Amino acid sequence: MFEFSPWSLFPWPVKGDLAWNVSPEPNRVIVELFGPAGSGKTTFAHELQRRLQAQGYVAKVVLSYQPGVHTTPFDPGGFWYALQRVVRAMMRTAAFVFRPLNNADELRLTVRLVQTLTPRSPIWAVRFSRYILALSVAWRRSLGDREIVIFDQGFIQAVCSLSLFSGTADTASLVTALDLIPTSDLAISVDAAEPLLSKRLKDRLFHQSYMERLFEANSKTNLQSIPIISRVKSLLLGKERSTLSIDMSDERSLQEAIFRVEREIVEMCSRDRFRSTKQPRDLKAGKDNHAAISASLPRMDGPQ
């Protein structure tokens, strides 16, 4: 029996390497984060950006979204913001799809990833396809940047999420998906204890508008990603990918993780490459100074 597949509408081949899946260039650094929902990826990404900029480096966070902060007294349910978000997403996707020659590699990667780990829900399949397409375009553009580009949810996170929503977590499928995606210069696994993750997700749910909750996965589903992320991390280490693991249990853990990652990125960069014309503020990365900062920090339940 003939089975229709929406992916057959795309005329591009689904075999062969992508033209932009190339080795890292010495004139930029791409950092991507991955980890369970509520682990603190977005908090860490923006704090890392701030610290790097304070040191005089050119750094930016790309495609970042922070849930639970878009409710206003004039739009308590988040309907207007949700409508704006949907319209922007549709316009960006249409711009990509209607210029297939300009975005052929990005479209092909999106098709191949969603083919490999197809979400069981058509709605989630569309949402992931749209996000991966936008991510692919942003990633390709970053290849020519002379700056540090931080993705708080990059391709590794996309693979983990696709695996979760497809119900497919076998090693062969994960390896296939990881082989498809471009390689970042540094992958950072962000983690926290499961009880803390559960608490953060409940707090996030409390602060989210009705429309945000409608578009997001529930806490139970999000927590089911933990073993998948652990397996993906093991596969990355087996591939000898440049990977760091950090803990985001509290403010002290955040600052210690920032120090570790900042030092790793600085070592990747030449001494004066990526330096902006702006003079860095007095925020040294030395061990003594870092220890003094960490010692003065109060304990907190989680990153704010």
Kinemage of the C-alpha trace (Angstrom):
@kinemage 1
@onewidth
@group {chain A} dominant
@subgroup {mainchain}
@vectorlist {calphas} color= white
{ca met a 1} P 0.000 0.000 0.000
{ca phe a 2} L 1.284 3.432 -0.904
{ca glu a 3} L 1.992 5.518 2.160
{ca phe a 4} L 2.104 9.269 1.709
{ca ser a 5} L 4.938 11.076 3.421
{ca pro a 6} L 5.002 14.871 3.704
{ca trp a 7} L 8.778 14.688 3.240
{ca ser a 8} L 8.258 13.455 -0.339
{ca leu a 9} L 7.195 17.009 -1.196
{ca phe a 10} L 10.821 18.121 -0.837
{ca pro a 11} L 12.852 17.512 -4.018
{ca trp a 12} L 16.272 17.505 -2.310
{ca pro a 13} L 18.185 14.283 -1.783
{ca val a 14} L 18.364 12.857 1.714
{ca lys a 15} L 21.820 11.356 1.417
{ca gly a 16} L 25.257 12.922 1.511
{ca asp a 17} L 26.915 15.472 3.749
{ca leu a 18} L 25.684 19.025 4.047
{ca ala a 19} L 27.828 21.621 2.354
{ca trp a 20} L 28.131 23.644 5.584
{ca asn a 21} L 28.794 20.757 7.946
{ca val a 22} L 32.471 21.639 7.927
{ca ser a 23} L 35.320 21.617 10.398
{ca pro a 24} L 35.517 24.529 12.871
{ca glu a 25} L 37.159 27.670 11.528
{ca pro a 26} L 39.714 29.561 13.603
{ca asn a 27} L 37.862 32.882 13.303
{ca arg a 28} L 34.844 32.102 15.514
{ca val a 29} L 33.598 29.900 18.355
{ca ile a 30} L 30.167 28.251 18.406
{ca val a 31} L 28.912 27.075 21.793
{ca glu a 32} L 25.745 25.043 22.264
{ca leu a 33} L 23.980 23.980 25.447
{ca phe a 34} L 21.808 20.953 26.047
{ca gly a 35} L 20.033 19.553 29.069
{ca pro a 36} L 16.612 18.902 30.630
{ca ala a 37} L 13.977 21.608 30.770
{ca gly a 38} L 14.504 23.675 33.903
{ca ser a 39} L 18.212 22.897 34.166
{ca gly a 40} L 19.151 26.551 33.589
{ca lys a 41} L 20.365 26.605 29.985
{ca thr a 42} L 18.988 30.050 29.159
{ca thr a 43} L 20.131 31.533 32.485
{ca phe a 44} L 23.620 30.159 31.916
{ca ala a 45} L 23.796 31.299 28.280
{ca his a 46} L 22.974 34.920 29.086
{ca glu a 47} L 25.272 35.028 32.103
{ca leu a 48} L 28.101 33.578 29.994
{ca gln a 49} L 27.462 36.203 27.333
{ca arg a 50} L 27.593 38.961 29.946
{ca arg a 51} L 30.843 37.662 31.428
{ca leu a 52} L 32.542 37.280 28.053
{ca gln a 53} L 31.467 40.764 27.002
{ca ala a 54} L 32.779 42.132 30.291
{ca gln a 55} L 36.139 40.576 29.385
{ca gly a 56} L 36.032 42.415 26.054
{ca tyr a 57} L 34.994 39.501 23.822
{ca val a 58} L 32.308 39.804 21.174
{ca ala a 59} L 29.630 37.304 22.207
{ca lys a 60} L 25.914 36.847 21.557
{ca val a 61} L 23.117 34.431 22.452
{ca val a 62} L 21.080 33.279 19.442
{ca leu a 63} L 17.459 32.028 19.218
{ca ser a 64} L 16.957 32.343 22.954
{ca tyr a 65} L 13.496 32.180 24.515
{ca gln a 66} L 12.762 32.587 28.212
{ca pro a 67} L 9.353 31.225 29.274
{ca gly a 68} L 7.207 32.798 31.931
{ca val a 69} L 8.206 36.436 31.410
{ca his a 70} L 5.776 37.532 28.696
{ca thr a 71} L 2.610 38.161 30.725
{ca thr a 72} L 1.428 41.761 31.085
{ca pro a 73} L -1.559 43.344 32.890
{ca phe a 74} L -3.050 44.105 29.469
{ca asp a 75} L -2.591 40.521 28.238
{ca pro a 76} L -2.760 38.227 31.311
{ca gly a 77} L -3.535 35.145 29.265
{ca gly a 78} L -0.674 35.756 26.845
{ca phe a 79} L -2.998 35.625 23.807
{ca trp a 80} L -1.555 38.660 22.058
{ca tyr a 81} L 2.032 37.556 22.612
{ca ala a 82} L 1.205 34.028 21.430
{ca leu a 83} L -0.421 35.414 18.284
{ca gln a 84} L 2.626 37.570 17.555
{ca arg a 85} L 4.901 34.576 18.086
{ca val a 86} L 2.882 32.363 15.729
{ca val a 87} L 2.714 35.044 13.027
{ca arg a 88} L 6.477 35.700 13.214
{ca ala a 89} L 7.173 31.976 13.021
{ca met a 90} L 4.907 31.573 9.978
{ca met a 91} L 6.508 34.530 8.208
{ca arg a 92} L 10.053 33.273 8.859
{ca thr a 93} L 9.172 29.762 7.728
{ca ala a 94} L 7.481 31.047 4.583
{ca ala a 95} L 10.546 33.162 3.797
{ca phe a 96} L 12.745 30.060 4.060
{ca val a 97} L 10.460 27.691 2.128
{ca phe a 98} L 9.758 30.082 -0.725
{ca arg a 99} L 13.491 30.558 -1.274
{ca pro a 100} L 14.454 26.881 -1.589
{ca leu a 101} L 17.645 27.472 -3.560
{ca asn a 102} L 18.972 29.853 -0.908
{ca asn a 103} L 18.075 27.516 1.952
{ca ala a 104} L 18.440 24.081 0.339
{ca asp a 105} L 20.963 22.760 2.862
{ca glu a 106} L 18.916 23.981 5.807
{ca leu a 107} L 15.710 22.451 4.424
{ca arg a 108} L 17.467 19.180 3.683
{ca leu a 109} L 18.894 18.966 7.209
{ca thr a 110} L 15.461 19.682 8.702
{ca val a 111} L 13.869 16.954 6.602
{ca arg a 112} L 16.530 14.402 7.441
{ca leu a 113} L 16.429 15.033 11.182
{ca val a 114} L 12.641 14.877 11.407
{ca gln a 115} L 12.653 11.787 9.187
{ca thr a 116} L 15.122 10.082 11.518
{ca leu a 117} L 13.238 10.953 14.717
{ca thr a 118} L 9.655 11.716 13.699
{ca pro a 119} L 7.443 13.070 16.502
{ca arg a 120} L 4.272 11.087 17.035
{ca ser a 121} L 2.170 14.256 17.086
{ca pro a 122} L 1.878 16.110 13.744
{ca ile a 123} L 1.702 19.396 15.661
{ca trp a 124} L 5.040 18.741 17.352
{ca ala a 125} L 6.496 17.580 14.024
{ca val a 126} L 5.593 20.949 12.502
{ca arg a 127} L 6.915 22.866 15.506
{ca phe a 128} L 10.230 21.014 15.521
{ca ser a 129} L 10.585 21.390 11.761
{ca arg a 130} L 10.091 25.133 12.020
{ca tyr a 131} L 12.572 25.475 14.867
{ca ile a 132} L 15.245 23.298 13.273
{ca leu a 133} L 14.918 25.257 10.048
{ca ala a 134} L 15.385 28.567 11.892
{ca leu a 135} L 18.267 27.060 13.880
{ca ser a 136} L 19.944 25.820 10.693
{ca val a 137} L 19.769 29.252 9.093
{ca ala a 138} L 21.106 30.975 12.226
{ca trp a 139} L 23.898 28.403 12.555
{ca arg a 140} L 25.011 28.812 8.958
{ca arg a 141} L 25.079 32.585 9.315
{ca ser a 142} L 27.208 32.271 12.437
{ca leu a 143} L 29.905 30.396 10.504
{ca gly a 144} L 31.142 33.661 9.048
{ca asp a 145} L 31.005 35.655 12.283
{ca arg a 146} L 34.150 36.756 14.096
{ca glu a 147} L 32.531 36.328 17.474
{ca ile a 148} L 31.476 33.828 20.114
{ca val a 149} L 27.994 32.553 19.282
{ca ile a 150} L 26.013 30.829 22.040
{ca phe a 151} L 22.963 28.659 21.343
{ca asp a 152} L 21.081 27.903 24.563
{ca gln a 153} L 19.182 25.241 22.596
{ca gly a 154} L 21.217 24.028 19.646
{ca phe a 155} L 21.238 20.922 17.479
{ca ile a 156} L 22.110 18.490 20.265
{ca gln a 157} L 19.109 19.726 22.252
{ca ala a 158} L 16.975 19.337 19.119
{ca val a 159} L 18.078 15.703 18.772
{ca cys a 160} L 17.245 15.023 22.440
{ca ser a 161} L 13.814 16.644 22.090
{ca leu a 162} L 13.021 14.828 18.847
{ca ser a 163} L 13.962 11.546 20.503
{ca leu a 164} L 11.645 12.318 23.415
{ca phe a 165} L 8.625 13.228 21.293
{ca ser a 166} L 9.171 10.456 18.757
{ca gly a 167} L 9.437 7.775 21.432
{ca thr a 168} L 12.632 6.614 19.720
{ca ala a 169} L 15.710 6.484 21.906
{ca asp a 170} L 17.626 3.560 20.457
{ca thr a 171} L 21.342 4.046 19.979
{ca ala a 172} L 21.272 3.568 16.202
{ca ser a 173} L 18.715 6.352 15.647
{ca leu a 174} L 20.519 8.719 18.008
{ca val a 175} L 23.865 8.057 16.312
{ca thr a 176} L 22.297 8.687 12.892
{ca ala a 177} L 20.811 11.982 14.084
{ca leu a 178} L 24.052 13.113 15.741
{ca asp a 179} L 25.965 12.330 12.558
{ca leu a 180} L 23.627 14.610 10.598
{ca ile a 181} L 24.043 17.753 12.674
{ca pro a 182} L 26.920 20.236 12.389
{ca thr a 183} L 29.575 20.166 15.080
{ca ser a 184} L 29.892 22.999 17.571
{ca asp a 185} L 33.257 24.061 18.918
{ca leu a 186} L 32.061 23.391 22.459
{ca ala a 187} L 29.011 21.460 23.687
{ca ile a 188} L 27.912 22.048 27.284
{ca ser a 189} L 25.727 19.592 29.162
{ca val a 190} L 23.674 21.459 31.769
{ca asp a 191} L 22.230 19.440 34.637
{ca ala a 192} L 20.593 19.645 38.063
{ca ala a 193} L 19.107 17.120 40.474
{ca glu a 194} L 15.727 15.735 39.409
{ca pro a 195} L 13.813 17.037 42.475
{ca leu a 196} L 15.173 20.507 41.757
{ca leu a 197} L 14.224 20.218 38.082
{ca ser a 198} L 10.712 19.227 39.093
{ca lys a 199} L 10.445 22.216 41.434
{ca arg a 200} L 11.717 24.638 38.785
{ca leu a 201} L 9.272 23.287 36.195
{ca lys a 202} L 6.386 23.768 38.636
{ca asp a 203} L 7.549 27.321 39.342
{ca arg a 204} L 7.837 27.983 35.619
{ca leu a 205} L 4.328 26.642 35.052
{ca phe a 206} L 3.012 28.968 37.751
{ca his a 207} L 4.508 32.040 36.042
{ca gln a 208} L 3.553 31.071 32.511
{ca ser a 209} L 0.490 32.469 30.823
{ca tyr a 210} L -2.351 30.221 29.699
{ca met a 211} L -1.140 30.300 26.085
{ca glu a 212} L 2.443 29.479 27.037
{ca arg a 213} L 1.272 26.443 28.998
{ca leu a 214} L -0.787 25.394 26.001
{ca phe a 215} L 2.289 25.383 23.758
{ca glu a 216} L 4.709 23.690 26.171
{ca ala a 217} L 5.178 20.069 27.224
{ca asn a 218} L 4.121 19.160 30.755
{ca ser a 219} L 6.571 18.529 33.600
{ca lys a 220} L 6.239 14.750 33.444
{ca thr a 221} L 7.142 14.680 29.754
{ca asn a 222} L 10.063 17.058 30.257
{ca leu a 223} L 11.531 14.913 33.035
{ca gln a 224} L 11.403 11.858 30.768
{ca ser a 225} L 14.155 13.482 28.704
{ca ile a 226} L 16.764 12.927 31.459
{ca pro a 227} L 17.844 9.378 30.428
{ca ile a 228} L 17.822 10.388 26.747
{ca ile a 229} L 20.117 13.330 27.411
{ca ser a 230} L 22.409 11.097 29.453
{ca arg a 231} L 22.629 8.631 26.555
{ca val a 232} L 23.300 11.396 24.038
{ca lys a 233} L 26.061 12.782 26.261
{ca ser a 234} L 27.694 9.338 26.380
{ca leu a 235} L 27.517 9.082 22.593
{ca leu a 236} L 29.122 12.511 22.213
{ca leu a 237} L 31.965 11.539 24.521
{ca gly a 238} L 32.416 8.351 22.501
{ca lys a 239} L 32.758 10.497 19.388
{ca glu a 240} L 35.412 12.559 21.202
{ca arg a 241} L 33.328 15.718 20.893
{ca ser a 242} L 34.497 18.714 22.902
{ca thr a 243} L 31.984 18.474 25.747
{ca leu a 244} L 31.779 19.966 29.237
{ca ser a 245} L 29.340 18.969 31.981
{ca ile a 246} L 28.166 21.630 34.426
{ca asp a 247} L 25.837 21.662 37.405
{ca met a 248} L 23.252 24.416 37.891
{ca ser a 249} L 21.915 23.591 41.323
{ca asp a 250} L 22.314 27.077 42.804
{ca glu a 251} L 23.961 30.469 42.314
{ca arg a 252} L 27.333 29.231 43.513
{ca ser a 253} L 27.216 26.361 40.997
{ca leu a 254} L 26.317 28.856 38.279
{ca gln a 255} L 29.335 31.038 38.995
{ca glu a 256} L 31.689 28.063 39.178
{ca ala a 257} L 30.336 26.756 35.864
{ca ile a 258} L 30.682 30.178 34.242
{ca phe a 259} L 34.307 30.316 35.356
{ca arg a 260} L 35.074 26.863 33.904
{ca val a 261} L 33.393 27.512 30.562
{ca glu a 262} L 34.776 31.034 30.263
{ca arg a 263} L 38.294 29.705 30.792
{ca glu a 264} L 37.728 26.978 28.181
{ca ile a 265} L 36.473 29.473 25.598
{ca val a 266} L 39.302 31.913 26.274
{ca glu a 267} L 41.804 29.098 25.711
{ca met a 268} L 40.106 28.395 22.359
{ca cys a 269} L 40.584 31.970 21.258
{ca ser a 270} L 43.847 33.609 20.367
{ca arg a 271} L 44.899 36.293 22.851
{ca asp a 272} L 43.540 39.272 20.919
{ca arg a 273} L 41.231 37.608 18.404
{ca phe a 274} L 37.540 38.428 19.013
{ca arg a 275} L 38.520 41.406 21.170
{ca ser a 276} L 36.113 44.307 20.716
{ca thr a 277} L 37.182 47.917 20.868
{ca lys a 278} L 35.316 48.254 24.146
{ca gln a 279} L 37.583 48.193 27.189
{ca pro a 280} L 36.816 45.251 29.486
{ca arg a 281} L 35.538 45.976 32.941
{ca asp a 282} L 37.369 44.845 36.047
{ca leu a 283} L 36.097 41.256 36.036
{ca lys a 284} L 39.125 38.972 36.060
{ca ala a 285} L 39.005 35.230 35.461
{ca gly a 286} L 41.807 34.413 37.882
{ca lys a 287} L 41.378 31.624 40.385
{ca asp a 288} L 41.905 33.820 43.450
{ca asn a 289} L 39.379 36.385 42.320
{ca his a 290} L 36.888 33.682 41.346
{ca ala a 291} L 37.254 32.001 44.723
{ca ala a 292} L 36.631 35.311 46.474
{ca ile a 293} L 33.511 35.942 44.390
{ca ser a 294} L 32.184 32.412 44.971
{ca ala a 295} L 32.788 32.579 48.710
{ca ser a 296} L 30.658 35.709 48.985
{ca leu a 297} L 27.663 34.252 47.161
{ca pro a 298} L 24.584 33.192 49.134
{ca arg a 299} L 22.982 29.800 48.602
{ca met a 300} L 19.880 29.843 46.416
{ca asp a 301} L 17.292 27.255 45.315
{ca gly a 302} L 18.198 27.809 41.680
{ca pro a 303} L 19.247 30.332 39.063
{ca gln a 304} L 16.996 33.324 38.813
